[in-house]
Amino acid sequence: MIAPRLLIWVTLLILPGLLEFSSSAQPVSAAAVHETRTSEGDLELGGELGGVSAGQRRYVRYVRYEELLAMPQETYTVADDSNFKGTTEISGVPLTALAKLFGQAAHSDLIVAICYDKYRANYPKEYLAIHHPILVLKINGQLRDKWPASEYNTSMGPYMISHPTFKPKFNVLSHKDEPQVPFGVTRLDFRTQSVVFGTIKPAGNWAEDSAVWQGYRIAREDCYRCHGLHGEGGELASRSWLVLAAWAATDAGRFKQYIRNPQSILACAKMPAHVEYDDATLEVISAYFKTFALPQGAQLARDQAMRGKSKNLQPKKAH
Ligand code: HEC
């Protein structure tokens, strides 16, 4: 008489556990992701997630701040992050841990952090292994409503990315490997380098030590965070790769001067100066961008087409 009832109870007690087990065995952890946004400060996840078929690629999922805080945290004392004044304690979750937990597809070898101002930071697999970037959830033990403002007096939340410490691993002429430390991160996309970096790869075969290839490496690490092409890369600057290419091809002097000292051309320029770039470095960047310039006929047609909506060639008001 007792046995059936016991069975029901046992089933009721075990069933949720079984369900949880089977869902956590799926690539995307059902425990922590939501199909819809539950609050402004949720972290969006997109791109190539295991278990998401090609047709669903635009699928976005959400994780809540509180859920991220409930994950195992790492804490570091950071002295070399330009977003902080002085030594600062950060805690959060490594990007690699998030990729694993949220089911980054096996072929995905790049994480792209997207910010509310359309800035994008790229984390190739090699970078993740060497620099161990952290999605910052607390600064000096404080939750994000108590975080300091950015140097532009804007919010550094909802998420930031920092490192225990950053040591540059390579240089191309006078360009040094740069720390990718975005603030205002709203979304992480799991992507593929051949697609994202492939979009701005120069056409043709170039030797590693050629000017064009050196320029490509610099542009990929630096310019691509704010300037984009065909929906890839950042859009903070609202001047696309093709606009930069047009400048490089038609007025290399102005193009180079803009990179080294934007404010000398446009007083209210928001683009950071690259005073550290010597002439040889500016030359390879210019050589690279010229490969994206349209042939003269197409250039003229484009200029005519743009005359009506020349927004992209006009200086934009301070961001
Ligand atoms: C942190 C963001 C950021 C990065 C990184 C960046 N730019 Fe810019 N860039 C801007 C913004 C914003 C503008 C729009 C004008 C302004 O406010 O400076 C701009 C404008 C320009 C212009 C002037 C275009 C015009 O129509 O007058 C050129 C040329 C340019 N960028 C080249 C580059 C190159 C080449 C790199 C990489 C070496 C680069 N930028 C990296 C933000 C950036």
Residues whose N, C-alpha, C, O or C-beta is under 5 A from the ligand:
A	BS01	HEC	D222 C223 R225 C226 L236 A237 R239 L244 W247 F255 Y258 I259 P262 C268 A269 K270 M271 N312 L313 K316
